[in-house]
Amino acid sequence: MEETLADRDTARQLHRLLHDLPEPYKEVFSLRIFGELSFAQIGELFGKTESWARVTYFRARQKLKEALKR
């Protein structure tokens, strides 16, 4: 029971942090995780390269990890 509550709190905190991410990090992360788009598709949507999408996603993940540690 306590693990379930902890998971819900973590999920809620993660959604709050995701909402606060600046663009394009928020959008790229959401498209990758929730939209299940490939990096190539994300890059195409933004008129950028696949590498740009990968780097942006990685940076978004790093920002979320850092924020969760606080």
N, C-alpha and C positions, 0 to 999 in steps of 0.2 A: 504494500500500500504506500509506504513512504517513498519507494523508488518511483512509483507512478506519479506521485505529486512532484518529485524532484524533476522528472522528465517533462512534465507539463510546465513547470516554472522555467526550465531551461529553454523549452520550445517558445514560450511566450517572450522570454528575454531575447532570444535569437530573432524572432519576428520584429520586435521593437528595434533592435539594432539594425536589422536589414532595412527597415523603413527609414532609418536615419542616415543610411549610406548615401553619399552624393552620387549623382549620375556621372558617368555611365555605369559605375560599379553595381549599383542596385539593379539596373535593368539587365545587364549581362549576367549577373549571378542568378537572377530570377528566371531568365530565359533558359539558362543552362540546367538549373536544378528543377524548377517547376514545369517549364515548357519542354524540357528534355531535348533541346536543340543542340546540334553539333556546333563546334567552334566555327566551322566553315559557314554554316547557316547564320550564326550570330554576326560574324564579320560581314557577310553579305547584307544583312539587314541594316547595319550601320554604315555601309559603304567603305568598310575597312578590310584588313586582311585577317586570315585565320589566326595568324600569330598575335595580332592586336587583341583579338577576342580572348585568346589563351592568357596573355599577360594581364589583361583587365580582370578576368575571372580570378586568376591567382592573387592579384592585389586585393580584390574584394574579399576573398577568403581570408587573407592575412589580416585585413582590417577587422573582420568579424572575430577572428580568433583573439586578436589583441584586446578588443572590446570585451569579450567574454571573460578574459582573465581579470579584469578590473572588478 
